[in-house]
Amino acid sequence: MDRRMKAAAESHNIPLTSSFVLHLLMIVLLKEEGLLDKWKMDKLELGMYQLFPYFKAEDNKRIVGIALAQTT
């Protein structure tokens, strides 16, 4: 195990895009396993919407906006 990566994960010090993709991946995996209920979806969506304003590059904002517009 890489100690730097472990420390970054524990302190939530990961790149913004990685955090956004992690939220998307968690939604997909939970839904696939039948474990995604409304409460979990609301919490994960809230986290994604909270990340959106921090994206600076217009291309990234556009991609994130498209992802947020998708229905699950």
Predicted model as a PDB file, atoms N, CA, C, CB and O in Angstrom, pLDDT in the B-factor column:
MODEL        1                                                                  
ATOM      1  N   MET A   1       0.837  -1.163   0.000  1.00 67.00           N  
ATOM      2  CA  MET A   1       0.000   0.000   0.000  1.00 67.00           C  
ATOM      3  C   MET A   1       0.897   1.246   0.000  1.00 67.00           C  
ATOM      4  CB  MET A   1      -0.961  -0.013   1.216  1.00 67.00           C  
ATOM      5  O   MET A   1       1.870   1.320   0.750  1.00 67.00           O  
ATOM      6  N   ASP A   2       0.563   2.199  -0.832  1.00 78.00           N  
ATOM      7  CA  ASP A   2       1.306   3.457  -0.912  1.00 78.00           C  
ATOM      8  C   ASP A   2       0.879   4.372   0.240  1.00 78.00           C  
ATOM      9  CB  ASP A   2       1.071   4.155  -2.288  1.00 78.00           C  
ATOM     10  O   ASP A   2      -0.285   4.766   0.321  1.00 78.00           O  
ATOM     11  N   ARG A   3       1.789   4.701   1.104  1.00 85.00           N  
ATOM     12  CA  ARG A   3       1.462   5.511   2.292  1.00 85.00           C  
ATOM     13  C   ARG A   3       0.979   6.904   1.923  1.00 85.00           C  
ATOM     14  CB  ARG A   3       2.676   5.622   3.205  1.00 85.00           C  
ATOM     15  O   ARG A   3       0.111   7.458   2.598  1.00 85.00           O  
ATOM     16  N   ARG A   4       1.536   7.481   0.851  1.00 82.00           N  
ATOM     17  CA  ARG A   4       1.098   8.815   0.428  1.00 82.00           C  
ATOM     18  C   ARG A   4      -0.348   8.788  -0.054  1.00 82.00           C  
ATOM     19  CB  ARG A   4       2.012   9.355  -0.683  1.00 82.00           C  
ATOM     20  O   ARG A   4      -1.139   9.674   0.269  1.00 82.00           O  
ATOM     21  N   MET A   5      -0.680   7.766  -0.825  1.00 72.00           N  
ATOM     22  CA  MET A   5      -2.059   7.654  -1.329  1.00 72.00           C  
ATOM     23  C   MET A   5      -3.026   7.393  -0.178  1.00 72.00           C  
ATOM     24  CB  MET A   5      -2.168   6.524  -2.385  1.00 72.00           C  
ATOM     25  O   MET A   5      -4.131   7.935  -0.152  1.00 72.00           O  
ATOM     26  N   LYS A   6      -2.607   6.564   0.770  1.00 76.00           N  
ATOM     27  CA  LYS A   6      -3.460   6.279   1.922  1.00 76.00           C  
ATOM     28  C   LYS A   6      -3.711   7.561   2.720  1.00 76.00           C  
ATOM     29  CB  LYS A   6      -2.816   5.196   2.824  1.00 76.00           C  
ATOM     30  O   LYS A   6      -4.844   7.843   3.111  1.00 76.00           O  
ATOM     31  N   ALA A   7      -2.659   8.324   2.956  1.00 81.00           N  
ATOM     32  CA  ALA A   7      -2.802   9.577   3.707  1.00 81.00           C  
ATOM     33  C   ALA A   7      -3.690  10.566   2.955  1.00 81.00           C  
ATOM     34  CB  ALA A   7      -1.422  10.205   3.973  1.00 81.00           C  
ATOM     35  O   ALA A   7      -4.509  11.252   3.567  1.00 81.00           O  
ATOM     36  N   ALA A   8      -3.536  10.644   1.640  1.00 75.00           N  
ATOM     37  CA  ALA A   8      -4.370  11.549   0.835  1.00 75.00           C  
ATOM     38  C   ALA A   8      -5.831  11.132   0.903  1.00 75.00           C  
ATOM     39  CB  ALA A   8      -3.894  11.569  -0.632  1.00 75.00           C  
ATOM     40  O   ALA A   8      -6.714  11.982   1.018  1.00 75.00           O  
ATOM     41  N   ALA A   9      -6.090   9.841   0.834  1.00 70.00           N  
ATOM     42  CA  ALA A   9      -7.468   9.346   0.894  1.00 70.00           C  
ATOM     43  C   ALA A   9      -8.090   9.602   2.266  1.00 70.00           C  
ATOM     44  CB  ALA A   9      -7.511   7.847   0.572  1.00 70.00           C  
ATOM     45  O   ALA A   9      -9.258   9.980   2.359  1.00 70.00           O  
ATOM     46  N   GLU A  10      -7.329   9.402   3.304  1.00 77.00           N  
ATOM     47  CA  GLU A  10      -7.851   9.604   4.659  1.00 77.00           C  
ATOM     48  C   GLU A  10      -8.119  11.076   4.965  1.00 77.00           C  
ATOM     49  CB  GLU A  10      -6.877   9.040   5.679  1.00 77.00           C  
ATOM     50  O   GLU A  10      -9.006  11.395   5.756  1.00 77.00           O  
ATOM     51  N   SER A  11      -7.359  11.964   4.345  1.00 82.00           N  
ATOM     52  CA  SER A  11      -7.549  13.396   4.589  1.00 82.00           C  
ATOM     53  C   SER A  11      -8.449  14.036   3.529  1.00 82.00           C  
ATOM     54  CB  SER A  11      -6.195  14.108   4.620  1.00 82.00           C  
ATOM     55  O   SER A  11      -8.640  15.252   3.525  1.00 82.00           O  
ATOM     56  N   HIS A  12      -8.997  13.217   2.637  1.00 75.00           N  
ATOM     57  CA  HIS A  12      -9.851  13.688   1.536  1.00 75.00           C  
ATOM     58  C   HIS A  12      -9.108  14.678   0.649  1.00 75.00           C  
ATOM     59  CB  HIS A  12     -11.130  14.338   2.087  1.00 75.00           C  
ATOM     60  O   HIS A  12      -9.712  15.594   0.091  1.00 75.00           O  
ATOM     61  N   ASN A  13      -7.818  14.496   0.522  1.00 80.00           N  
ATOM     62  CA  ASN A  13      -6.980  15.368  -0.291  1.00 80.00           C  
ATOM     63  C   ASN A  13      -6.771  14.727  -1.661  1.00 80.00           C  
ATOM     64  CB  ASN A  13      -5.617  15.641   0.407  1.00 80.00           C  
ATOM     65  O   ASN A  13      -5.655  14.344  -2.013  1.00 80.00           O  
ATOM     66  N   ILE A  14      -7.847  14.616  -2.422  1.00 80.00           N  
ATOM     67  CA  ILE A  14      -7.774  14.019  -3.750  1.00 80.00           C  
ATOM     68  C   ILE A  14      -8.224  15.061  -4.768  1.00 80.00           C  
ATOM     69  CB  ILE A  14      -8.649  12.725  -3.843  1.00 80.00           C  
ATOM     70  O   ILE A  14      -8.959  15.985  -4.420  1.00 80.00           O  
ATOM     71  N   PRO A  15      -7.791  14.923  -6.019  1.00 84.00           N  
ATOM     72  CA  PRO A  15      -8.181  15.898  -7.036  1.00 84.00           C  
ATOM     73  C   PRO A  15      -9.705  16.001  -7.176  1.00 84.00           C  
ATOM     74  CB  PRO A  15      -7.560  15.525  -8.383  1.00 84.00           C  
ATOM     75  O   PRO A  15     -10.433  15.032  -6.959  1.00 84.00           O  
ATOM     76  N   LEU A  16     -10.152  17.173  -7.535  1.00 84.00           N  
ATOM     77  CA  LEU A  16     -11.573  17.463  -7.666  1.00 84.00           C  
ATOM     78  C   LEU A  16     -12.263  16.523  -8.653  1.00 84.00           C  
ATOM     79  CB  LEU A  16     -11.769  18.902  -8.102  1.00 84.00           C  
ATOM     80  O   LEU A  16     -13.337  15.991  -8.373  1.00 84.00           O  
ATOM     81  N   THR A  17     -11.634  16.328  -9.806  1.00 86.00           N  
ATOM     82  CA  THR A  17     -12.218  15.446 -10.818  1.00 86.00           C  
ATOM     83  C   THR A  17     -12.322  14.015 -10.305  1.00 86.00           C  
ATOM     84  CB  THR A  17     -11.386  15.483 -12.104  1.00 86.00           C  
ATOM     85  O   THR A  17     -13.310  13.327 -10.565  1.00 86.00           O  
ATOM     86  N   SER A  18     -11.307  13.570  -9.581  1.00 85.00           N  
ATOM     87  CA  SER A  18     -11.345  12.218  -9.021  1.00 85.00           C  
ATOM     88  C   SER A  18     -12.489  12.070  -8.031  1.00 85.00           C  
ATOM     89  CB  SER A  18     -10.015  11.881  -8.339  1.00 85.00           C  
ATOM     90  O   SER A  18     -13.158  11.037  -7.999  1.00 85.00           O  
ATOM     91  N   SER A  19     -12.712  13.081  -7.238  1.00 85.00           N  
ATOM     92  CA  SER A  19     -13.808  13.041  -6.273  1.00 85.00           C  
ATOM     93  C   SER A  19     -15.159  12.965  -6.988  1.00 85.00           C  
ATOM     94  CB  SER A  19     -13.760  14.276  -5.355  1.00 85.00           C  
ATOM     95  O   SER A  19     -16.044  12.216  -6.574  1.00 85.00           O  
ATOM     96  N   PHE A  20     -15.314  13.741  -8.057  1.00 88.00           N  
ATOM     97  CA  PHE A  20     -16.563  13.728  -8.816  1.00 88.00           C  
ATOM     98  C   PHE A  20     -16.799  12.357  -9.452  1.00 88.00           C  
ATOM     99  CB  PHE A  20     -16.543  14.819  -9.899  1.00 88.00           C  
ATOM    100  O   PHE A  20     -17.903  11.815  -9.387  1.00 88.00           O  
ATOM    101  N   VAL A  21     -15.756  11.806 -10.065  1.00 88.00           N  
ATOM    102  CA  VAL A  21     -15.871  10.485 -10.702  1.00 88.00           C  
ATOM    103  C   VAL A  21     -16.157   9.421  -9.649  1.00 88.00           C  
ATOM    104  CB  VAL A  21     -14.575  10.134 -11.483  1.00 88.00           C  
ATOM    105  O   VAL A  21     -16.904   8.480  -9.917  1.00 88.00           O  
ATOM    106  N   LEU A  22     -15.581   9.551  -8.463  1.00 87.00           N  
ATOM    107  CA  LEU A  22     -15.850   8.609  -7.379  1.00 87.00           C  
ATOM    108  C   LEU A  22     -17.335   8.614  -7.018  1.00 87.00           C  
ATOM    109  CB  LEU A  22     -14.998   8.952  -6.142  1.00 87.00           C  
ATOM    110  O   LEU A  22     -17.931   7.553  -6.826  1.00 87.00           O  
ATOM    111  N   HIS A  23     -17.930   9.795  -6.926  1.00 87.00           N  
ATOM    112  CA  HIS A  23     -19.369   9.886  -6.644  1.00 87.00           C  
ATOM    113  C   HIS A  23     -20.189   9.180  -7.735  1.00 87.00           C  
ATOM    114  CB  HIS A  23     -19.802  11.369  -6.530  1.00 87.00           C  
ATOM    115  O   HIS A  23     -21.123   8.434  -7.437  1.00 87.00           O  
ATOM    116  N   LEU A  24     -19.825   9.427  -9.000  1.00 88.00           N  
ATOM    117  CA  LEU A  24     -20.532   8.764 -10.105  1.00 88.00           C  
ATOM    118  C   LEU A  24     -20.387   7.249 -10.022  1.00 88.00           C  
ATOM    119  CB  LEU A  24     -20.004   9.266 -11.458  1.00 88.00           C  
ATOM    120  O   LEU A  24     -21.364   6.516 -10.183  1.00 88.00           O  
ATOM    121  N   LEU A  25     -19.183   6.788  -9.775  1.00 91.00           N  
ATOM    122  CA  LEU A  25     -18.922   5.357  -9.687  1.00 91.00           C  
ATOM    123  C   LEU A  25     -19.693   4.715  -8.536  1.00 91.00           C  
ATOM    124  CB  LEU A  25     -17.430   5.105  -9.519  1.00 91.00           C  
ATOM    125  O   LEU A  25     -20.229   3.616  -8.679  1.00 91.00           O  
ATOM    126  N   MET A  26     -19.745   5.398  -7.406  1.00 91.00           N  
ATOM    127  CA  MET A  26     -20.488   4.858  -6.266  1.00 91.00           C  
ATOM    128  C   MET A  26     -21.971   4.724  -6.600  1.00 91.00           C  
ATOM    129  CB  MET A  26     -20.302   5.753  -5.028  1.00 91.00           C  
ATOM    130  O   MET A  26     -22.604   3.736  -6.228  1.00 91.00           O  
ATOM    131  N   ILE A  27     -22.526   5.709  -7.298  1.00 90.00           N  
ATOM    132  CA  ILE A  27     -23.938   5.628  -7.695  1.00 90.00           C  
ATOM    133  C   ILE A  27     -24.174   4.429  -8.601  1.00 90.00           C  
ATOM    134  CB  ILE A  27     -24.379   6.922  -8.407  1.00 90.00           C  
ATOM    135  O   ILE A  27     -25.120   3.669  -8.398  1.00 90.00           O  
ATOM    136  N   VAL A  28     -23.318   4.262  -9.595  1.00 90.00           N  
ATOM    137  CA  VAL A  28     -23.473   3.147 -10.542  1.00 90.00           C  
ATOM    138  C   VAL A  28     -23.366   1.810  -9.824  1.00 90.00           C  
ATOM    139  CB  VAL A  28     -22.413   3.231 -11.659  1.00 90.00           C  
ATOM    140  O   VAL A  28     -24.200   0.927 -10.028  1.00 90.00           O  
ATOM    141  N   LEU A  29     -22.345   1.655  -8.983  1.00 94.00           N  
ATOM    142  CA  LEU A  29     -22.144   0.377  -8.302  1.00 94.00           C  
ATOM    143  C   LEU A  29     -23.268   0.067  -7.310  1.00 94.00           C  
ATOM    144  CB  LEU A  29     -20.805   0.380  -7.579  1.00 94.00           C  
ATOM    145  O   LEU A  29     -23.748  -1.065  -7.255  1.00 94.00           O  
ATOM    146  N   LEU A  30     -23.689   1.056  -6.531  1.00 95.00           N  
ATOM    147  CA  LEU A  30     -24.787   0.833  -5.589  1.00 95.00           C  
ATOM    148  C   LEU A  30     -26.079   0.482  -6.322  1.00 95.00           C  
ATOM    149  CB  LEU A  30     -25.000   2.074  -4.715  1.00 95.00           C  
ATOM    150  O   LEU A  30     -26.829  -0.393  -5.889  1.00 95.00           O  
ATOM    151  N   LYS A  31     -26.331   1.169  -7.433  1.00 92.00           N  
ATOM    152  CA  LYS A  31     -27.541   0.866  -8.203  1.00 92.00           C  
ATOM    153  C   LYS A  31     -27.476  -0.548  -8.776  1.00 92.00           C  
ATOM    154  CB  LYS A  31     -27.731   1.890  -9.340  1.00 92.00           C  
ATOM    155  O   LYS A  31     -28.457  -1.290  -8.732  1.00 92.00           O  
ATOM    156  N   GLU A  32     -26.330  -0.906  -9.305  1.00 94.00           N  
ATOM    157  CA  GLU A  32     -26.150  -2.242  -9.897  1.00 94.00           C  
ATOM    158  C   GLU A  32     -26.374  -3.345  -8.868  1.00 94.00           C  
ATOM    159  CB  GLU A  32     -24.745  -2.375 -10.501  1.00 94.00           C  
ATOM    160  O   GLU A  32     -26.907  -4.406  -9.194  1.00 94.00           O  
ATOM    161  N   GLU A  33     -25.969  -3.096  -7.639  1.00 95.00           N  
ATOM    162  CA  GLU A  33     -26.124  -4.094  -6.584  1.00 95.00           C  
ATOM    163  C   GLU A  33     -27.475  -4.013  -5.881  1.00 95.00           C  
ATOM    164  CB  GLU A  33     -25.024  -3.938  -5.571  1.00 95.00           C  
ATOM    165  O   GLU A  33     -27.752  -4.796  -4.973  1.00 95.00           O  
ATOM    166  N   GLY A  34     -28.316  -3.067  -6.301  1.00 95.00           N  
ATOM    167  CA  GLY A  34     -29.627  -2.925  -5.689  1.00 95.00           C  
ATOM    168  C   GLY A  34     -29.587  -2.282  -4.311  1.00 95.00           C  
ATOM    169  O   GLY A  34     -30.503  -2.467  -3.510  1.00 95.00           O  
ATOM    170  N   LEU A  35     -28.539  -1.533  -4.035  1.00 95.00           N  
ATOM    171  CA  LEU A  35     -28.358  -0.930  -2.716  1.00 95.00           C  
ATOM    172  C   LEU A  35     -28.576   0.581  -2.712  1.00 95.00           C  
ATOM    173  CB  LEU A  35     -26.978  -1.237  -2.205  1.00 95.00           C  
ATOM    174  O   LEU A  35     -28.378   1.233  -1.687  1.00 95.00           O  
ATOM    175  N   LEU A  36     -28.978   1.134  -3.841  1.00 93.00           N  
ATOM    176  CA  LEU A  36     -29.144   2.578  -3.942  1.00 93.00           C  
ATOM    177  C   LEU A  36     -30.581   2.962  -3.613  1.00 93.00           C  
ATOM    178  CB  LEU A  36     -28.760   3.076  -5.349  1.00 93.00           C  
ATOM    179  O   LEU A  36     -31.488   2.790  -4.427  1.00 93.00           O  
ATOM    180  N   ASP A  37     -30.768   3.478  -2.418  1.00 93.00           N  
ATOM    181  CA  ASP A  37     -32.102   3.954  -2.050  1.00 93.00           C  
ATOM    182  C   ASP A  37     -32.137   5.479  -2.197  1.00 93.00           C  
ATOM    183  CB  ASP A  37     -32.472   3.522  -0.587  1.00 93.00           C  
ATOM    184  O   ASP A  37     -31.122   6.095  -2.521  1.00 93.00           O  
ATOM    185  N   LYS A  38     -33.281   6.073  -1.964  1.00 93.00           N  
ATOM    186  CA  LYS A  38     -33.444   7.514  -2.162  1.00 93.00           C  
ATOM    187  C   LYS A  38     -32.513   8.321  -1.258  1.00 93.00           C  
ATOM    188  CB  LYS A  38     -34.892   7.918  -1.905  1.00 93.00           C  
ATOM    189  O   LYS A  38     -31.933   9.312  -1.700  1.00 93.00           O  
ATOM    190  N   TRP A  39     -32.367   7.912  -0.013  1.00 94.00           N  
ATOM    191  CA  TRP A  39     -31.519   8.640   0.916  1.00 94.00           C  
ATOM    192  C   TRP A  39     -30.071   8.675   0.428  1.00 94.00           C  
ATOM    193  CB  TRP A  39     -31.595   8.010   2.304  1.00 94.00           C  
ATOM    194  O   TRP A  39     -29.438   9.731   0.428  1.00 94.00           O  
ATOM    195  N   LYS A  40     -29.541   7.501   0.007  1.00 93.00           N  
ATOM    196  CA  LYS A  40     -28.162   7.439  -0.481  1.00 93.00           C  
ATOM    197  C   LYS A  40     -27.997   8.265  -1.747  1.00 93.00           C  
ATOM    198  CB  LYS A  40     -27.749   5.986  -0.743  1.00 93.00           C  
ATOM    199  O   LYS A  40     -26.999   8.966  -1.916  1.00 93.00           O  
ATOM    200  N   MET A  41     -28.986   8.177  -2.640  1.00 91.00           N  
ATOM    201  CA  MET A  41     -28.910   8.941  -3.881  1.00 91.00           C  
ATOM    202  C   MET A  41     -28.899  10.435  -3.588  1.00 91.00           C  
ATOM    203  CB  MET A  41     -30.083   8.588  -4.806  1.00 91.00           C  
ATOM    204  O   MET A  41     -28.128  11.184  -4.186  1.00 91.00           O  
ATOM    205  N   ASP A  42     -29.749  10.862  -2.673  1.00 91.00           N  
ATOM    206  CA  ASP A  42     -29.789  12.285  -2.317  1.00 91.00           C  
ATOM    207  C   ASP A  42     -28.454  12.756  -1.754  1.00 91.00           C  
ATOM    208  CB  ASP A  42     -30.903  12.550  -1.302  1.00 91.00           C  
ATOM    209  O   ASP A  42     -27.983  13.840  -2.097  1.00 91.00           O  
ATOM    210  N   LYS A  43     -27.844  11.951  -0.896  1.00 91.00           N  
ATOM    211  CA  LYS A  43     -26.554  12.310  -0.304  1.00 91.00           C  
ATOM    212  C   LYS A  43     -25.444  12.375  -1.356  1.00 91.00           C  
ATOM    213  CB  LYS A  43     -26.179  11.304   0.785  1.00 91.00           C  
ATOM    214  O   LYS A  43     -24.638  13.305  -1.359  1.00 91.00           O  
ATOM    215  N   LEU A  44     -25.409  11.388  -2.242  1.00 89.00           N  
ATOM    216  CA  LEU A  44     -24.381  11.371  -3.282  1.00 89.00           C  
ATOM    217  C   LEU A  44     -24.573  12.516  -4.267  1.00 89.00           C  
ATOM    218  CB  LEU A  44     -24.396  10.036  -4.025  1.00 89.00           C  
ATOM    219  O   LEU A  44     -23.602  13.151  -4.679  1.00 89.00           O  
ATOM    220  N   GLU A  45     -25.819  12.783  -4.645  1.00 88.00           N  
ATOM    221  CA  GLU A  45     -26.089  13.902  -5.553  1.00 88.00           C  
ATOM    222  C   GLU A  45     -25.695  15.223  -4.909  1.00 88.00           C  
ATOM    223  CB  GLU A  45     -27.575  13.930  -5.951  1.00 88.00           C  
ATOM    224  O   GLU A  45     -25.114  16.085  -5.569  1.00 88.00           O  
ATOM    225  N   LEU A  46     -26.002  15.388  -3.640  1.00 88.00           N  
ATOM    226  CA  LEU A  46     -25.642  16.612  -2.939  1.00 88.00           C  
ATOM    227  C   LEU A  46     -24.128  16.827  -2.998  1.00 88.00           C  
ATOM    228  CB  LEU A  46     -26.126  16.560  -1.474  1.00 88.00           C  
ATOM    229  O   LEU A  46     -23.663  17.939  -3.249  1.00 88.00           O  
ATOM    230  N   GLY A  47     -23.374  15.774  -2.768  1.00 86.00           N  
ATOM    231  CA  GLY A  47     -21.920  15.877  -2.851  1.00 86.00           C  
ATOM    232  C   GLY A  47     -21.449  16.288  -4.230  1.00 86.00           C  
ATOM    233  O   GLY A  47     -20.503  17.064  -4.360  1.00 86.00           O  
ATOM    234  N   MET A  48     -22.102  15.772  -5.262  1.00 87.00           N  
ATOM    235  CA  MET A  48     -21.728  16.123  -6.631  1.00 87.00           C  
ATOM    236  C   MET A  48     -22.069  17.583  -6.927  1.00 87.00           C  
ATOM    237  CB  MET A  48     -22.435  15.196  -7.637  1.00 87.00           C  
ATOM    238  O   MET A  48     -21.265  18.300  -7.522  1.00 87.00           O  
ATOM    239  N   TYR A  49     -23.240  18.018  -6.519  1.00 87.00           N  
ATOM    240  CA  TYR A  49     -23.635  19.403  -6.755  1.00 87.00           C  
ATOM    241  C   TYR A  49     -22.757  20.381  -5.972  1.00 87.00           C  
ATOM    242  CB  TYR A  49     -25.101  19.601  -6.379  1.00 87.00           C  
ATOM    243  O   TYR A  49     -22.525  21.502  -6.424  1.00 87.00           O  
ATOM    244  N   GLN A  50     -22.276  19.970  -4.819  1.00 88.00           N  
ATOM    245  CA  GLN A  50     -21.391  20.831  -4.038  1.00 88.00           C  
ATOM    246  C   GLN A  50     -20.018  20.980  -4.694  1.00 88.00           C  
ATOM    247  CB  GLN A  50     -21.235  20.276  -2.629  1.00 88.00           C  
ATOM    248  O   GLN A  50     -19.342  21.989  -4.495  1.00 88.00           O  
ATOM    249  N   LEU A  51     -19.607  19.986  -5.470  1.00 85.00           N  
ATOM    250  CA  LEU A  51     -18.313  20.051  -6.155  1.00 85.00           C  
ATOM    251  C   LEU A  51     -18.362  20.944  -7.392  1.00 85.00           C  
ATOM    252  CB  LEU A  51     -17.861  18.653  -6.551  1.00 85.00           C  
ATOM    253  O   LEU A  51     -17.350  21.534  -7.771  1.00 85.00           O  
ATOM    254  N   PHE A  52     -19.516  21.044  -8.013  1.00 85.00           N  
ATOM    255  CA  PHE A  52     -19.656  21.719  -9.303  1.00 85.00           C  
ATOM    256  C   PHE A  52     -19.054  23.127  -9.338  1.00 85.00           C  
ATOM    257  CB  PHE A  52     -21.105  21.797  -9.664  1.00 85.00           C  
ATOM    258  O   PHE A  52     -18.327  23.433 -10.284  1.00 85.00           O  
ATOM    259  N   PRO A  53     -19.317  23.992  -8.367  1.00 87.00           N  
ATOM    260  CA  PRO A  53     -18.790  25.366  -8.454  1.00 87.00           C  
ATOM    261  C   PRO A  53     -17.265  25.461  -8.426  1.00 87.00           C  
ATOM    262  CB  PRO A  53     -19.343  26.181  -7.328  1.00 87.00           C  
ATOM    263  O   PRO A  53     -16.706  26.480  -8.831  1.00 87.00           O  
ATOM    264  N   TYR A  54     -16.599  24.434  -7.963  1.00 86.00           N  
ATOM    265  CA  TYR A  54     -15.146  24.482  -7.843  1.00 86.00           C  
ATOM    266  C   TYR A  54     -14.419  24.164  -9.146  1.00 86.00           C  
ATOM    267  CB  TYR A  54     -14.700  23.526  -6.781  1.00 86.00           C  
ATOM    268  O   TYR A  54     -13.211  24.380  -9.245  1.00 86.00           O  
ATOM    269  N   PHE A  55     -15.132  23.658 -10.139  1.00 87.00           N  
ATOM    270  CA  PHE A  55     -14.507  23.407 -11.431  1.00 87.00           C  
ATOM    271  C   PHE A  55     -14.285  24.743 -12.122  1.00 87.00           C  
ATOM    272  CB  PHE A  55     -15.381  22.457 -12.310  1.00 87.00           C  
ATOM    273  O   PHE A  55     -15.222  25.528 -12.268  1.00 87.00           O  
ATOM    274  N   LYS A  56     -13.053  25.011 -12.551  1.00 87.00           N  
ATOM    275  CA  LYS A  56     -12.705  26.299 -13.157  1.00 87.00           C  
ATOM    276  C   LYS A  56     -12.724  26.244 -14.683  1.00 87.00           C  
ATOM    277  CB  LYS A  56     -11.331  26.744 -12.680  1.00 87.00           C  
ATOM    278  O   LYS A  56     -13.242  27.157 -15.327  1.00 87.00           O  
ATOM    279  N   ALA A  57     -12.168  25.191 -15.263  1.00 87.00           N  
ATOM    280  CA  ALA A  57     -12.079  25.090 -16.721  1.00 87.00           C  
ATOM    281  C   ALA A  57     -13.472  24.919 -17.324  1.00 87.00           C  
ATOM    282  CB  ALA A  57     -11.166  23.910 -17.133  1.00 87.00           C  
ATOM    283  O   ALA A  57     -14.277  24.123 -16.840  1.00 87.00           O  
ATOM    284  N   GLU A  58     -13.739  25.664 -18.371  1.00 88.00           N  
ATOM    285  CA  GLU A  58     -15.063  25.612 -19.003  1.00 88.00           C  
ATOM    286  C   GLU A  58     -15.397  24.215 -19.530  1.00 88.00           C  
ATOM    287  CB  GLU A  58     -15.137  26.622 -20.145  1.00 88.00           C  
ATOM    288  O   GLU A  58     -16.543  23.775 -19.439  1.00 88.00           O  
ATOM    289  N   ASP A  59     -14.404  23.521 -20.079  1.00 87.00           N  
ATOM    290  CA  ASP A  59     -14.647  22.157 -20.578  1.00 87.00           C  
ATOM    291  C   ASP A  59     -15.079  21.235 -19.445  1.00 87.00           C  
ATOM    292  CB  ASP A  59     -13.382  21.595 -21.262  1.00 87.00           C  
ATOM    293  O   ASP A  59     -16.004  20.438 -19.601  1.00 87.00           O  
ATOM    294  N   ASN A  60     -14.405  21.349 -18.306  1.00 85.00           N  
ATOM    295  CA  ASN A  60     -14.767  20.514 -17.157  1.00 85.00           C  
ATOM    296  C   ASN A  60     -16.154  20.870 -16.638  1.00 85.00           C  
ATOM    297  CB  ASN A  60     -13.733  20.667 -16.034  1.00 85.00           C  
ATOM    298  O   ASN A  60     -16.933  19.981 -16.295  1.00 85.00           O  
ATOM    299  N   LYS A  61     -16.470  22.167 -16.576  1.00 87.00           N  
ATOM    300  CA  LYS A  61     -17.802  22.583 -16.129  1.00 87.00           C  
ATOM    301  C   LYS A  61     -18.885  22.024 -17.057  1.00 87.00           C  
ATOM    302  CB  LYS A  61     -17.894  24.124 -16.071  1.00 87.00           C  
ATOM    303  O   LYS A  61     -19.938  21.581 -16.599  1.00 87.00           O  
ATOM    304  N   ARG A  62     -18.615  22.052 -18.355  1.00 88.00           N  
ATOM    305  CA  ARG A  62     -19.591  21.538 -19.324  1.00 88.00           C  
ATOM    306  C   ARG A  62     -19.797  20.043 -19.130  1.00 88.00           C  
ATOM    307  CB  ARG A  62     -19.132  21.827 -20.767  1.00 88.00           C  
ATOM    308  O   ARG A  62     -20.935  19.573 -19.126  1.00 88.00           O  
ATOM    309  N   ILE A  63     -18.721  19.297 -18.972  1.00 86.00           N  
ATOM    310  CA  ILE A  63     -18.820  17.840 -18.778  1.00 86.00           C  
ATOM    311  C   ILE A  63     -19.551  17.514 -17.486  1.00 86.00           C  
ATOM    312  CB  ILE A  63     -17.421  17.196 -18.766  1.00 86.00           C  
ATOM    313  O   ILE A  63     -20.411  16.635 -17.462  1.00 86.00           O  
ATOM    314  N   VAL A  64     -19.214  18.215 -16.417  1.00 86.00           N  
ATOM    315  CA  VAL A  64     -19.877  17.983 -15.124  1.00 86.00           C  
ATOM    316  C   VAL A  64     -21.360  18.332 -15.230  1.00 86.00           C  
ATOM    317  CB  VAL A  64     -19.203  18.820 -13.997  1.00 86.00           C  
ATOM    318  O   VAL A  64     -22.211  17.620 -14.697  1.00 86.00           O  
ATOM    319  N   GLY A  65     -21.663  19.431 -15.922  1.00 86.00           N  
ATOM    320  CA  GLY A  65     -23.069  19.813 -16.113  1.00 86.00           C  
ATOM    321  C   GLY A  65     -23.852  18.750 -16.856  1.00 86.00           C  
ATOM    322  O   GLY A  65     -24.999  18.462 -16.512  1.00 86.00           O  
ATOM    323  N   ILE A  66     -23.236  18.164 -17.875  1.00 87.00           N  
ATOM    324  CA  ILE A  66     -23.893  17.074 -18.625  1.00 87.00           C  
ATOM    325  C   ILE A  66     -24.109  15.872 -17.725  1.00 87.00           C  
ATOM    326  CB  ILE A  66     -23.053  16.666 -19.860  1.00 87.00           C  
ATOM    327  O   ILE A  66     -25.176  15.259 -17.750  1.00 87.00           O  
ATOM    328  N   ALA A  67     -23.098  15.529 -16.927  1.00 84.00           N  
ATOM    329  CA  ALA A  67     -23.228  14.381 -16.018  1.00 84.00           C  
ATOM    330  C   ALA A  67     -24.338  14.611 -14.998  1.00 84.00           C  
ATOM    331  CB  ALA A  67     -21.897  14.114 -15.294  1.00 84.00           C  
ATOM    332  O   ALA A  67     -25.106  13.697 -14.699  1.00 84.00           O  
ATOM    333  N   LEU A  68     -24.424  15.822 -14.467  1.00 83.00           N  
ATOM    334  CA  LEU A  68     -25.450  16.104 -13.464  1.00 83.00           C  
ATOM    335  C   LEU A  68     -26.848  16.113 -14.077  1.00 83.00           C  
ATOM    336  CB  LEU A  68     -25.172  17.442 -12.786  1.00 83.00           C  
ATOM    337  O   LEU A  68     -27.830  15.865 -13.377  1.00 83.00           O  
ATOM    338  N   ALA A  69     -26.947  16.391 -15.357  1.00 87.00           N  
ATOM    339  CA  ALA A  69     -28.261  16.432 -16.017  1.00 87.00           C  
ATOM    340  C   ALA A  69     -28.809  15.031 -16.308  1.00 87.00           C  
ATOM    341  CB  ALA A  69     -28.165  17.225 -17.320  1.00 87.00           C  
ATOM    342  O   ALA A  69     -30.001  14.877 -16.573  1.00 87.00           O  
ATOM    343  N   GLN A  70     -27.956  14.024 -16.261  1.00 81.00           N  
ATOM    344  CA  GLN A  70     -28.379  12.658 -16.560  1.00 81.00           C  
ATOM    345  C   GLN A  70     -29.242  12.105 -15.444  1.00 81.00           C  
ATOM    346  CB  GLN A  70     -27.167  11.755 -16.782  1.00 81.00           C  
ATOM    347  O   GLN A  70     -29.041  12.430 -14.274  1.00 81.00           O  
ATOM    348  N   THR A  71     -30.194  11.278 -15.802  1.00 73.00           N  
ATOM    349  CA  THR A  71     -30.998  10.595 -14.791  1.00 73.00           C  
ATOM    350  C   THR A  71     -30.445   9.190 -14.605  1.00 73.00           C  
ATOM    351  CB  THR A  71     -32.506  10.555 -15.196  1.00 73.00           C  
ATOM    352  O   THR A  71     -29.864   8.614 -15.525  1.00 73.00           O  
ATOM    353  N   THR A  72     -30.630   8.642 -13.406  1.00 58.00           N  
ATOM    354  CA  THR A  72     -30.095   7.300 -13.144  1.00 58.00           C  
ATOM    355  C   THR A  72     -31.142   6.256 -13.425  1.00 58.00           C  
ATOM    356  CB  THR A  72     -29.604   7.175 -11.700  1.00 58.00           C  
ATOM    357  O   THR A  72     -30.882   5.063 -13.264  1.00 58.00           O  
TER     358      THR A  72                                                      
ENDMDL                                                                          
END                                                                             
